[in-house]
């Protein structure tokens, strides 16, 4: 079974302290599912901490063991990160 989780969250940019809105898509590995509550709890601290988008993408991929795509816009530049 393939499952795709799509969520929105915020984080603080370490470079200029700007608050960035992110969208993430987490693809399940096909062997199990993830509780929505676990995803929400995991990203909750991103709003209080400084992270680069690339690091957030890696953290999500490590935690949920699947392909992760994140989207963000920083200073007018749209950024897409993918970890398979």
N, CA, C and O atoms as CSV, one atom per row, in Angstrom:
chain,resi,resn,atom,element,x,y,z
A,1,UNK,N,N,0.847,-1.177,0.000
A,1,UNK,CA,C,0.000,0.000,0.000
A,1,UNK,C,C,0.890,1.238,0.000
A,1,UNK,O,O,1.858,1.322,0.757
A,2,UNK,N,N,0.556,2.178,-0.843
A,2,UNK,CA,C,1.281,3.450,-0.899
A,2,UNK,C,C,0.411,4.534,-0.267
A,2,UNK,O,O,-0.774,4.658,-0.577
A,3,UNK,N,N,1.018,5.309,0.617
A,3,UNK,CA,C,0.306,6.397,1.290
A,3,UNK,C,C,1.139,7.663,1.136
A,3,UNK,O,O,2.367,7.629,1.215
A,4,UNK,N,N,0.450,8.781,0.914
A,4,UNK,CA,C,1.113,10.082,0.793
A,4,UNK,C,C,0.510,11.015,1.832
A,4,UNK,O,O,-0.703,11.219,1.867
A,5,UNK,N,N,1.362,11.576,2.672
A,5,UNK,CA,C,0.948,12.531,3.700
A,5,UNK,C,C,1.415,13.922,3.266
A,5,UNK,O,O,2.593,14.110,2.961
A,6,UNK,N,N,0.515,14.882,3.237
A,6,UNK,CA,C,0.864,16.253,2.869
A,6,UNK,C,C,0.549,17.164,4.049
A,6,UNK,O,O,-0.547,17.110,4.608
A,7,UNK,N,N,1.509,17.996,4.424
A,7,UNK,CA,C,1.296,18.871,5.576
A,7,UNK,C,C,1.988,20.206,5.368
A,7,UNK,O,O,2.866,20.346,4.517
A,8,UNK,N,N,1.579,21.177,6.160
A,8,UNK,CA,C,2.185,22.510,6.149
A,8,UNK,C,C,2.675,22.809,7.559
A,8,UNK,O,O,2.062,22.404,8.548
A,9,UNK,N,N,3.791,23.526,7.629
A,9,UNK,CA,C,4.355,23.922,8.919
A,9,UNK,C,C,5.291,25.096,8.684
A,9,UNK,O,O,5.515,25.504,7.545
A,10,UNK,N,N,5.830,25.633,9.759
A,10,UNK,CA,C,6.742,26.784,9.691
A,10,UNK,C,C,8.052,26.436,10.381
A,10,UNK,O,O,8.108,25.534,11.218
A,11,UNK,N,N,9.089,27.153,10.025
A,11,UNK,CA,C,10.360,27.056,10.734
A,11,UNK,C,C,11.095,28.384,10.588
A,11,UNK,O,O,10.750,29.210,9.743
A,12,UNK,N,N,12.096,28.573,11.409
A,12,UNK,CA,C,12.885,29.797,11.413
A,12,UNK,C,C,14.161,29.566,10.610
A,12,UNK,O,O,14.872,28.587,10.838
A,13,UNK,N,N,14.447,30.458,9.680
A,13,UNK,CA,C,15.664,30.360,8.885
A,13,UNK,C,C,16.868,30.774,9.733
A,13,UNK,O,O,16.854,31.853,10.325
A,14,UNK,N,N,17.898,29.948,9.805
A,14,UNK,CA,C,19.085,30.306,10.593
A,14,UNK,C,C,19.847,31.514,10.035
A,14,UNK,O,O,20.543,32.202,10.782
A,15,UNK,N,N,19.724,31.774,8.742
A,15,UNK,CA,C,20.498,32.863,8.124
A,15,UNK,C,C,19.971,34.241,8.485
A,15,UNK,O,O,20.728,35.112,8.912
A,16,UNK,N,N,18.651,34.438,8.310
A,16,UNK,CA,C,18.108,35.780,8.536
A,16,UNK,C,C,16.963,35.821,9.548
A,16,UNK,O,O,16.335,36.862,9.745
A,17,UNK,N,N,16.702,34.697,10.179
A,17,UNK,CA,C,15.661,34.563,11.222
A,17,UNK,C,C,14.248,34.777,10.676
A,17,UNK,O,O,13.315,34.990,11.450
A,18,UNK,N,N,14.083,34.724,9.366
A,18,UNK,CA,C,12.770,34.836,8.744
A,18,UNK,C,C,11.963,33.570,9.043
A,18,UNK,O,O,12.522,32.476,9.123
A,19,UNK,N,N,10.671,33.722,9.204
A,19,UNK,CA,C,9.802,32.567,9.409
A,19,UNK,C,C,9.343,32.086,8.036
A,19,UNK,O,O,8.722,32.831,7.278
A,20,UNK,N,N,9.656,30.837,7.734
A,20,UNK,CA,C,9.380,30.268,6.425
A,20,UNK,C,C,8.206,29.298,6.525
A,20,UNK,O,O,8.151,28.464,7.429
A,21,UNK,N,N,7.270,29.418,5.586
A,21,UNK,CA,C,6.172,28.464,5.461
A,21,UNK,C,C,6.630,27.327,4.557
A,21,UNK,O,O,7.144,27.559,3.463
A,22,UNK,N,N,6.441,26.107,5.021
A,22,UNK,CA,C,6.831,24.936,4.255
A,22,UNK,C,C,5.634,24.048,3.975
A,22,UNK,O,O,4.648,24.031,4.711
A,23,UNK,N,N,5.758,23.319,2.893
A,23,UNK,CA,C,4.832,22.234,2.578
A,23,UNK,C,C,5.709,20.998,2.432
A,23,UNK,O,O,6.758,21.047,1.789
A,24,UNK,N,N,5.281,19.896,3.027
A,24,UNK,CA,C,6.031,18.647,2.909
A,24,UNK,C,C,5.098,17.543,2.452
A,24,UNK,O,O,3.926,17.493,2.827
A,25,UNK,N,N,5.645,16.664,1.637
A,25,UNK,CA,C,4.938,15.454,1.228
A,25,UNK,C,C,5.804,14.282,1.648
A,25,UNK,O,O,6.958,14.164,1.235
A,26,UNK,N,N,5.235,13.420,2.471
A,26,UNK,CA,C,5.924,12.232,2.958
A,26,UNK,C,C,5.261,11.028,2.296
A,26,UNK,O,O,4.057,10.814,2.435
A,27,UNK,N,N,6.055,10.255,1.583
A,27,UNK,CA,C,5.557,9.051,0.927
A,27,UNK,C,C,5.919,7.850,1.795
A,27,UNK,O,O,7.072,7.695,2.197
A,28,UNK,N,N,4.935,7.004,2.081
A,28,UNK,CA,C,5.220,5.821,2.888
A,28,UNK,C,C,6.104,4.872,2.099
A,28,UNK,O,O,6.168,4.930,0.871
A,29,UNK,N,N,6.780,4.004,2.824
A,29,UNK,CA,C,7.646,3.036,2.162
A,29,UNK,C,C,6.854,1.833,1.655
A,29,UNK,O,O,7.433,0.900,1.099
A,30,UNK,N,N,5.550,1.850,1.840
A,30,UNK,CA,C,4.711,0.777,1.335
A,30,UNK,C,C,4.513,-0.378,2.291
A,30,UNK,O,O,3.683,-1.250,2.035
A,31,UNK,N,N,5.253,-0.407,3.388
A,31,UNK,CA,C,5.154,-1.518,4.338
A,31,UNK,C,C,4.321,-1.195,5.569
A,31,UNK,O,O,3.805,-2.097,6.229
A,32,UNK,N,N,4.193,0.074,5.873
A,32,UNK,CA,C,3.425,0.439,7.066
A,32,UNK,C,C,2.874,1.849,6.904
A,32,UNK,O,O,3.173,2.536,5.928
A,33,UNK,N,N,2.077,2.266,7.860
A,33,UNK,CA,C,1.524,3.614,7.827
A,33,UNK,C,C,2.012,4.375,9.046
A,33,UNK,O,O,2.526,3.793,10.000
A,34,UNK,N,N,1.839,5.692,8.993
A,34,UNK,CA,C,2.266,6.570,10.066
A,34,UNK,C,C,1.045,7.287,10.616
A,34,UNK,O,O,0.184,7.728,9.855
A,35,UNK,N,N,0.969,7.402,11.916
A,35,UNK,CA,C,-0.128,8.147,12.526
A,35,UNK,C,C,0.057,9.639,12.261
A,35,UNK,O,O,1.158,10.173,12.398
A,36,UNK,N,N,-1.018,10.291,11.887
A,36,UNK,CA,C,-0.983,11.731,11.653
A,36,UNK,C,C,-0.491,12.457,12.902
A,36,UNK,O,O,0.250,13.435,12.809
A,37,UNK,N,N,-0.900,11.980,14.046
A,37,UNK,CA,C,-0.487,12.606,15.306
A,37,UNK,C,C,1.036,12.560,15.482
A,37,UNK,O,O,1.628,13.489,16.032
A,38,UNK,N,N,1.661,11.486,15.016
A,38,UNK,CA,C,3.118,11.380,15.108
A,38,UNK,C,C,3.807,12.384,14.189
A,38,UNK,O,O,4.831,12.964,14.549
A,39,UNK,N,N,3.241,12.584,13.005
A,39,UNK,CA,C,3.809,13.567,12.082
A,39,UNK,C,C,3.680,14.970,12.663
A,39,UNK,O,O,4.648,15.729,12.679
A,40,UNK,N,N,2.492,15.313,13.139
A,40,UNK,CA,C,2.254,16.645,13.707
A,40,UNK,C,C,3.180,16.908,14.892
A,40,UNK,O,O,3.740,17.997,15.015
A,41,UNK,N,N,3.340,15.922,15.756
A,41,UNK,CA,C,4.201,16.089,16.927
A,41,UNK,C,C,5.658,16.295,16.499
A,41,UNK,O,O,6.373,17.100,17.097
A,42,UNK,N,N,6.093,15.574,15.474
A,42,UNK,CA,C,7.472,15.687,15.021
A,42,UNK,C,C,7.781,17.074,14.463
A,42,UNK,O,O,8.849,17.619,14.744
A,43,UNK,N,N,6.879,17.653,13.682
A,43,UNK,CA,C,7.150,18.963,13.073
A,43,UNK,C,C,6.836,20.131,14.008
A,43,UNK,O,O,7.190,21.273,13.717
A,44,UNK,N,N,6.185,19.850,15.107
A,44,UNK,CA,C,5.777,20.905,16.047
A,44,UNK,C,C,6.949,21.781,16.486
A,44,UNK,O,O,6.806,23.002,16.558
A,45,UNK,N,N,8.076,21.196,16.773
A,45,UNK,CA,C,9.223,21.964,17.269
A,45,UNK,C,C,9.926,22.760,16.187
A,45,UNK,O,O,10.690,23.672,16.502
A,46,UNK,N,N,9.690,22.442,14.915
A,46,UNK,CA,C,10.310,23.206,13.840
A,46,UNK,C,C,9.916,24.683,13.924
A,46,UNK,O,O,10.688,25.555,13.523
A,47,UNK,N,N,8.723,24.963,14.442
A,47,UNK,CA,C,8.264,26.352,14.534
A,47,UNK,C,C,9.034,27.151,15.572
A,47,UNK,O,O,9.018,28.382,15.545
A,48,UNK,N,N,9.705,26.465,16.482
A,48,UNK,CA,C,10.422,27.138,17.566
A,48,UNK,C,C,11.932,27.096,17.364
A,48,UNK,O,O,12.681,27.720,18.115
A,49,UNK,N,N,12.377,26.359,16.348
A,49,UNK,CA,C,13.807,26.148,16.146
A,49,UNK,C,C,14.247,26.676,14.782
A,49,UNK,O,O,13.432,26.878,13.882
A,50,UNK,N,N,15.545,26.891,14.653
A,50,UNK,CA,C,16.123,27.329,13.387
A,50,UNK,C,C,16.595,26.106,12.607
A,50,UNK,O,O,17.347,25.277,13.119
A,51,UNK,N,N,16.138,26.011,11.354
A,51,UNK,CA,C,16.523,24.892,10.497
A,51,UNK,C,C,16.596,25.356,9.050
A,51,UNK,O,O,15.789,26.174,8.609
A,52,UNK,N,N,17.554,24.836,8.327
A,52,UNK,CA,C,17.560,24.998,6.881
A,52,UNK,C,C,16.604,23.975,6.291
A,52,UNK,O,O,16.402,22.909,6.872
A,53,UNK,N,N,16.021,24.285,5.158
A,53,UNK,CA,C,15.056,23.389,4.524
A,53,UNK,C,C,15.676,22.025,4.220
A,53,UNK,O,O,15.031,20.990,4.386
A,54,UNK,N,N,16.907,22.035,3.784
A,54,UNK,CA,C,17.576,20.772,3.460
A,54,UNK,C,C,17.661,19.861,4.684
A,54,UNK,O,O,17.492,18.647,4.576
A,55,UNK,N,N,17.923,20.459,5.848
A,55,UNK,CA,C,17.999,19.676,7.085
A,55,UNK,C,C,16.631,19.149,7.499
A,55,UNK,O,O,16.511,18.009,7.949
A,56,UNK,N,N,15.605,19.973,7.348
A,56,UNK,CA,C,14.244,19.538,7.674
A,56,UNK,C,C,13.863,18.339,6.807
A,56,UNK,O,O,13.297,17.363,7.299
A,57,UNK,N,N,14.175,18.421,5.529
A,57,UNK,CA,C,13.841,17.341,4.612
A,57,UNK,C,C,14.525,16.043,5.047
A,57,UNK,O,O,13.904,14.981,5.053
A,58,UNK,N,N,15.789,16.134,5.404
A,58,UNK,CA,C,16.525,14.951,5.852
A,58,UNK,C,C,15.963,14.403,7.157
A,58,UNK,O,O,15.826,13.190,7.310
A,59,UNK,N,N,15.636,15.279,8.094
A,59,UNK,CA,C,15.059,14.831,9.369
A,59,UNK,C,C,13.746,14.085,9.155
A,59,UNK,O,O,13.507,13.051,9.779
A,60,UNK,N,N,12.899,14.609,8.275
A,60,UNK,CA,C,11.622,13.939,7.982
A,60,UNK,C,C,11.856,12.579,7.332
A,60,UNK,O,O,11.195,11.600,7.680
A,61,UNK,N,N,12.793,12.517,6.388
A,61,UNK,CA,C,13.087,11.242,5.713
A,61,UNK,C,C,13.640,10.218,6.697
A,61,UNK,O,O,13.274,9.044,6.643
A,62,UNK,N,N,14.513,10.653,7.588
A,62,UNK,CA,C,15.068,9.740,8.597
A,62,UNK,C,C,13.994,9.239,9.554
A,62,UNK,O,O,13.961,8.057,9.895
A,63,UNK,N,N,13.120,10.136,9.985
A,63,UNK,CA,C,12.094,9.775,10.965
A,63,UNK,C,C,11.030,8.849,10.384
A,63,UNK,O,O,10.607,7.899,11.043
A,64,UNK,N,N,10.598,9.121,9.154
A,64,UNK,CA,C,9.443,8.404,8.613
A,64,UNK,C,C,9.806,7.401,7.522
A,64,UNK,O,O,8.920,6.784,6.930
A,65,UNK,N,N,11.088,7.233,7.252
A,65,UNK,CA,C,11.589,6.155,6.394
A,65,UNK,C,C,10.900,6.062,5.042
A,65,UNK,O,O,10.463,4.989,4.625
A,66,UNK,N,N,10.809,7.182,4.373
A,66,UNK,CA,C,10.222,7.187,3.042
A,66,UNK,C,C,10.728,8.371,2.253
A,66,UNK,O,O,11.533,9.165,2.742
A,67,UNK,N,N,10.255,8.481,1.038
A,67,UNK,CA,C,10.604,9.631,0.201
A,67,UNK,C,C,9.936,10.875,0.776
A,67,UNK,O,O,8.770,10.835,1.168
A,68,UNK,N,N,10.677,11.977,0.825
A,68,UNK,CA,C,10.147,13.242,1.330
A,68,UNK,C,C,10.470,14.348,0.334
A,68,UNK,O,O,11.586,14.450,-0.174
A,69,UNK,N,N,9.467,15.168,0.073
A,69,UNK,CA,C,9.645,16.350,-0.768
A,69,UNK,C,C,9.172,17.548,0.054
A,69,UNK,O,O,8.068,17.531,0.599
A,70,UNK,N,N,10.004,18.584,0.145
A,70,UNK,CA,C,9.590,19.806,0.832
A,70,UNK,C,C,9.641,20.970,-0.152
A,70,UNK,O,O,10.456,21.005,-1.075
A,71,UNK,N,N,8.735,21.922,0.084
A,71,UNK,CA,C,8.643,23.137,-0.717
A,71,UNK,C,C,8.660,24.325,0.231
A,71,UNK,O,O,7.985,24.320,1.261
A,72,UNK,N,N,9.428,25.334,-0.120
A,72,UNK,CA,C,9.456,26.557,0.664
A,72,UNK,C,C,9.796,27.731,-0.236
A,72,UNK,O,O,10.323,27.555,-1.335
A,73,UNK,N,N,9.491,28.931,0.241
A,73,UNK,CA,C,9.876,30.139,-0.483
A,73,UNK,C,C,10.629,31.033,0.493
A,73,UNK,O,O,10.107,31.398,1.547
A,74,UNK,N,N,11.859,31.381,0.133
A,74,UNK,CA,C,12.696,32.192,1.000
A,74,UNK,C,C,13.224,33.373,0.197
A,74,UNK,O,O,13.925,33.202,-0.800
A,75,UNK,N,N,12.881,34.557,0.645
A,75,UNK,CA,C,13.273,35.799,-0.019
A,75,UNK,C,C,12.886,35.769,-1.507
A,75,UNK,O,O,13.646,36.220,-2.364
A,76,UNK,N,N,11.712,35.241,-1.791
A,76,UNK,CA,C,11.199,35.211,-3.148
A,76,UNK,C,C,11.706,34.063,-4.006
A,76,UNK,O,O,11.313,33.935,-5.166
A,77,UNK,N,N,12.577,33.225,-3.448
A,77,UNK,CA,C,13.130,32.091,-4.183
A,77,UNK,C,C,12.402,30.819,-3.756
A,77,UNK,O,O,12.401,30.458,-2.579
A,78,UNK,N,N,11.782,30.142,-4.730
A,78,UNK,CA,C,11.094,28.889,-4.439
A,78,UNK,C,C,12.115,27.766,-4.399
A,78,UNK,O,O,12.966,27.645,-5.280
A,79,UNK,N,N,12.011,26.934,-3.343
A,79,UNK,CA,C,12.969,25.853,-3.138
A,79,UNK,C,C,12.215,24.533,-3.009
A,79,UNK,O,O,11.200,24.443,-2.318
A,80,UNK,N,N,12.728,23.519,-3.686
A,80,UNK,CA,C,12.168,22.169,-3.588
A,80,UNK,C,C,13.318,21.240,-3.231
A,80,UNK,O,O,14.341,21.213,-3.916
A,81,UNK,N,N,13.146,20.480,-2.156
A,81,UNK,CA,C,14.147,19.486,-1.741
A,81,UNK,C,C,13.509,18.109,-1.799
A,81,UNK,O,O,12.355,17.932,-1.410
A,82,UNK,N,N,14.267,17.137,-2.287
A,82,UNK,CA,C,13.778,15.763,-2.395
A,82,UNK,C,C,14.801,14.817,-1.796
A,82,UNK,O,O,15.992,14.890,-2.098
A,83,UNK,N,N,14.316,13.925,-0.939
A,83,UNK,CA,C,15.153,12.842,-0.402
A,83,UNK,C,C,14.400,11.550,-0.654
A,83,UNK,O,O,13.255,11.397,-0.229
A,84,UNK,N,N,15.044,10.620,-1.345
A,84,UNK,CA,C,14.372,9.361,-1.704
A,84,UNK,C,C,14.702,8.269,-0.739
A,84,UNK,O,O,14.223,7.145,-0.891
